[in-house]
């Protein structure tokens, strides 16, 4: 109906059209909006067109609203048209148009709310991408839930979506992981020695034990040469140990590195699968090749930047001039010892992503990467790409509290509350829900005790309870009826109006999904579901559905079947399964 109303409005605007203001009329059409009203007292549909038009055409908004009201009244398509405030038009639909919402929902079912807004457009979402140095902790959960939900929402809006996990398998952290497992594999030889900056979690011991069972590595020769006179500095100690192991035990090093990486990745994949998060592509950093390899992707990206004189050498290192993009200083690509920085790999990786032909790239990063955005944008421009093709969504880490205490999230120390722990504690659906319950770039305090409670304050429970209540009512109806009702005649003729608010709220759903997709904000769907659940619970408490007249019962059940679809579809976009019994 909104589309039909906008057509009438556009016809009204055309009477102001002449050669001198065509641009102004087009501007009005771009800026005005018609939407479902926030309150039934204001009718069903509202438009701010006259307020927008008055500002651009320099006319009186109330007079414009009065003129538009006359035009819409003359069509006789609407029950009532009112001008309101400084240029608003409020429209009350006729009953058959009003209840068309539930007719459409019950016909389209799982497809209701989907659109073709993103038809023929492709989007790649890269998210989680945690260093494969240990199990995912709860800090990673928010980005995982956000990226996956965003992919579902964009897909429902017609976009071709690819979800990708970038595996940092070529950097220093993987070397530290390998050294940590190496020591556990040969723990008898190393005795009590363990570097302060190595990974200390029990999972390191488990990986070491698993390697020993499968490979029987034997003993190391001359252990003292590996640990003798290591630097006192914690960072230098681990780096020197890594160099010595590579130099003296390269074959064992490579075997342990491959084994440890695969074990950690399996753990990550398993946790994400349990968390209902899937990826279309797992991209290995190592596939970008090495700087010294002429045909590698990383070398190719550097050569492009050098030819454009954006990459330059200074004091033995190679730098990228990022100042033109607003970065506070230029950034090192290749260190003076020849080792590439993470930034060099990221430059090559983003070139790879653009070369794959996506219309838009979305990177989901932790909020601590805020300072990294300018340099990536600069590198994309330097490579000849439009930096606006990239959108970086920052996600604040969630603070989890249990029994009033904040949970630890440090992988290096080995003392942390893992994502797997969270799932075991409150379940996948509750965890996803609360991670998505606020705007991604806002701080989130996640109370695990509340998430497990069955109180009204637990929004997850409140919404699921609405779905379960509706399911129960539908089941009771089925016990005494051969088939479900196919119409809502008592609502159509206006003799039963108690469902009007529910129907009105359901009509908002497609717009909410479109807004969520356009703004990349899944939490809008949660906000909507919370309000909708409140509307249903209020209706349920005020009306004894199954004791109404048969005509009323059929109309209510027809409406509630649509309401169940709304909740189910909304939860599905968030990757959450609706509950049928509490």
Secondary structure, 3 states (H helix, E strand, C coil): CHHHHHHHHHHHHHCCCCCCCHHHHHHHHHHCCEEECCCHHHCCEEECHHHHHHHHHCCCHHHHHHHHHHHHHHHCCEEEEEEECCCEEEEEECHHHHCHHHHHHHHHHHHCCCCCCCCCCEEEEECCCCCCCCCCEHHHHHHHHHHHHHHHHHHHCCCEEEEEEEECCCCHHHHHHHHHHHHHHCHHHHCCCCCCCCCCCHHHHHHHHHHHHHHCCCCCCCCHHHHCCCCCCHHHHHHHHHHHHHHHCHHHHHHHHHHHHHHHHHHHHHHHHHCCCCCCEEEEHHHHCCCCCCCCHHHHHHHHHHHCCCEEEECCEEEECCHHHCCCCCEEEECCCCCECHHHHHHHHHHHHHHCCCCEEEEEEEHHHHHHHHHHHHHHHHCCCCHHHEEEEEECCEEEEECCEECCECCCCCCECEHHHHHHHHCHHHHHHHHCCCCCCCCEEEEHHHHCCCCCCCHHHHHHHHHHHHHHHHHHHHHCCCCCCCCCHHHHCCCCCCCHHHHHHHCCHHHHHHHHHHHCCCHHHHHHHHHHHHHHHHHHHHCCHHHCCHHHHHHHHHHHHHHHHHHHHHHHHCCCCCCCCC
